[in-house]
Amino acid sequence: MTRPIYRQPWRIDLDVRDGVRLPVDGSALARTAAAALEGAGAPGPASIGLILADDAELAGLNATHMGKDGPTDVLSFPLVPPDAFPPHPGRRPSATPALPFALPPGRRLHLGDIVVSVERAVEQAESGRGGHTGDVRWSAADELRLLVTHGVLHVCGWDHAEPAEEAAMRALERGLLSPMVKPWPAEGRPRGSSRQG
């Protein structure tokens, strides 16, 4: 069941799938999503879907939409072209800029949806394979905040395929999450890390 959470000027449509247990309150994750929308300069008023699922659902979506086997931690499904958002370091402008999308009066623009595997977030956090670098051990709540932020930034036109954009995206994530995650794991020496393989 989807529950709308308003963090003006945005509405976060939170959907926690049956059987999924959250290590942090859904309202806290909605605040995280709103902070990422603000940080990315998302147009408002707008809405975004935040679906908290399990590995099985993410594995199915990963196979269908990305052509990859197995679960992943977060997938983003943007509905608005990247050029609808402010430019950022590393992003190449589109050859055909996005035109404004006209909505009926009183309607919000739906930016897209993100789907996060809570199961994957918990496993990554507990095994010390979190924090994007794959070597951070921190709380499952912190890993979920990172994945929500990461997914929202993807909806807002950010990517990490090119080094300059990846560095800018990671810096923005750190800046957005540092007030919520105390202390933020230092680069090169993550708090409580244990390198895998």
HURAUR-V349544 format. One record per pair of residues at least 12 apart in sequence whose ideal C-beta (glycine too) atoms are under 8 Angstrom apart, sorted by the first residue. I is the first residue (numbers start at 1). GAP is how many residues later the second one is. D is the distance in Angstrom with one decimal. If there is no record, write none. Layout:
i/gap/d
I/GAP/D
I/GAP/D
//
This chain:
i/gap/d
1/14/7.2
2/12/6.8
2/13/4.5
2/47/7.7
3/12/7.6
3/23/7.3
4/43/7.8
5/21/7.4
5/22/6.1
5/25/4.0
7/23/6.1
7/24/6.3
7/26/7.7
7/27/3.5
8/36/7.7
8/37/7.6
9/35/3.1
9/36/4.2
9/37/7.2
10/23/7.7
10/24/5.4
10/27/5.3
10/32/7.2
10/34/5.9
10/35/6.8
10/36/5.7
10/37/6.6
10/38/6.7
11/34/7.5
11/35/7.7
11/36/4.2
11/37/7.8
11/97/6.1
12/18/4.1
12/21/4.9
12/22/6.4
12/35/7.3
12/36/5.9
12/38/5.4
13/34/6.0
13/35/7.1
13/36/4.7
13/37/6.7
14/12/5.0
14/15/7.3
14/16/5.8
14/36/5.2
14/38/7.5
15/34/6.8
15/35/7.1
15/36/4.7
15/37/7.0
16/36/4.8
17/34/7.1
17/35/6.5
17/36/4.7
17/37/6.6
17/40/6.6
19/35/7.0
20/32/5.5
20/33/6.4
20/34/5.8
20/98/5.1
20/99/7.7
21/97/7.3
22/30/6.5
22/96/6.3
22/122/7.6
23/95/7.5
23/98/7.9
23/99/6.4
23/116/7.1
23/117/4.0
23/118/4.9
23/121/6.7
24/116/7.6
24/117/3.7
24/120/5.9
24/121/7.3
26/26/7.3
28/113/7.7
28/117/7.8
29/21/6.5
29/23/7.4
29/115/6.4
29/116/7.0
29/119/5.3
30/20/6.8
32/113/4.8
32/116/4.8
32/117/6.0
32/144/7.9
32/145/7.8
32/148/6.9
33/15/6.3
33/17/5.5
33/81/7.9
33/115/5.5
33/116/7.8
33/119/5.3
35/114/7.5
35/141/5.3
36/112/7.1
36/113/4.5
36/116/3.7
36/117/5.9
36/120/7.5
36/140/5.8
37/74/7.7
37/115/6.0
37/119/6.9
39/114/7.8
39/133/5.8
39/136/7.2
39/137/4.9
40/45/6.0
40/46/7.6
40/48/7.9
40/112/6.9
40/113/5.7
40/116/3.6
40/117/7.5
40/118/6.7
40/132/7.6
41/44/5.8
41/45/3.9
41/115/7.5
42/43/6.4
42/69/6.2
42/114/5.4
43/41/6.7
43/42/7.6
43/66/6.4
45/63/4.9
45/64/7.5
46/62/5.4
46/63/4.4
46/64/7.0
46/65/5.1
47/61/4.7
47/62/7.4
47/63/5.0
47/64/6.9
48/62/7.3
48/63/4.8
48/64/6.4
48/65/7.0
48/66/7.1
48/104/6.6
48/107/6.3
49/61/7.6
49/63/7.2
49/64/3.5
49/65/7.0
50/63/7.6
50/64/5.9
50/66/7.5
50/98/6.6
51/62/6.2
51/63/7.0
51/64/4.4
51/65/7.1
52/64/5.6
52/66/5.2
53/62/5.6
53/63/6.9
53/64/5.9
53/65/7.1
54/63/6.1
54/64/6.7
54/65/4.6
55/16/3.8
55/62/5.2
55/64/4.6
55/65/5.7
56/15/7.4
57/58/7.0
57/60/7.3
58/13/4.3
58/14/5.5
58/15/7.4
58/16/8.0
58/17/6.6
58/57/6.4
58/58/8.0
58/59/4.1
58/62/6.6
59/12/4.2
59/13/7.9
61/14/5.4
61/54/6.1
62/13/6.7
65/12/7.7
71/46/5.6
71/48/7.6
71/49/5.6
72/45/7.1
72/48/7.1
73/43/6.8
73/44/5.6
73/47/4.4
73/48/6.1
73/51/6.5
73/74/5.4
74/40/6.2
74/41/7.0
74/42/4.8
74/43/7.3
74/73/4.4
74/74/7.7
74/76/5.9
74/77/4.4
74/80/8.0
75/39/7.1
75/40/5.0
75/76/7.4
76/36/6.5
76/37/7.6
76/38/4.9
76/75/4.7
76/76/7.7
76/78/3.6
76/79/5.0
77/35/5.1
77/36/4.7
77/37/7.3
77/38/7.5
77/78/7.5
78/33/6.9
78/34/4.1
78/76/6.8
78/77/4.6
78/78/7.6
78/79/7.2
79/31/5.9
79/32/6.2
79/33/4.4
79/34/7.9
80/18/7.4
80/21/7.3
80/29/6.9
80/31/5.4
80/32/6.7
80/75/7.8
81/13/6.8
81/17/4.1
81/76/7.6
82/12/6.8
82/16/7.8
82/74/7.9
82/75/3.0
83/14/5.0
83/15/4.1
83/74/7.4
84/14/4.7
84/16/8.0
84/17/7.8
84/73/7.4
85/71/5.0
85/72/4.4
88/69/7.7
88/70/6.6
88/77/7.3
88/80/5.8
88/84/7.8
89/75/5.7
89/76/6.5
89/78/7.6
89/79/3.9
90/72/5.2
90/73/7.6
90/74/3.5
90/75/2.7
90/76/7.2
90/77/7.4
90/78/5.3
90/79/7.9
91/66/6.6
91/67/7.4
91/68/7.4
91/74/5.7
111/44/5.3
111/45/7.1
112/43/4.2
113/42/7.6
114/34/6.9
114/37/3.3
114/38/6.2
114/40/7.3
114/41/6.2
115/36/7.7
116/28/6.7
116/31/5.0
116/32/6.2
116/35/6.3
118/22/7.9
118/26/6.7
121/19/5.7
121/22/4.4
121/23/4.7
121/26/5.6
122/18/4.3
122/21/7.5
124/19/5.6
125/12/6.9
125/13/5.8
125/14/6.1
125/15/4.3
125/17/6.9
125/18/4.0
126/14/6.8
127/69/7.3
128/64/7.0
128/65/5.8
128/66/3.9
128/67/7.9
128/68/6.9
129/67/5.6
130/12/7.6
130/13/4.4
130/16/7.2
131/12/7.4
131/15/6.6
131/54/5.9
131/59/5.9
132/14/7.0
132/18/7.4
132/38/6.9
132/41/7.9
133/57/6.7
134/62/6.6
135/55/5.6
135/58/4.6
135/59/7.1
135/60/4.9
135/61/7.1
136/49/5.1
136/54/4.0
136/55/7.1
136/56/7.8
136/57/5.6
137/53/7.2
137/54/7.2
137/55/4.1
137/56/5.8
137/57/6.1
138/43/7.2
138/47/6.6
138/52/7.8
138/53/6.3
138/54/6.9
142/35/7.8
142/38/7.8
142/39/4.9
145/32/5.8
145/35/5.8
145/36/6.6
146/27/6.6
146/31/6.2
146/35/7.9
149/24/5.3
149/27/5.6
149/28/6.0
150/19/8.0
150/23/6.4
153/16/6.0
153/19/6.8
153/20/7.0
158/14/7.5
//
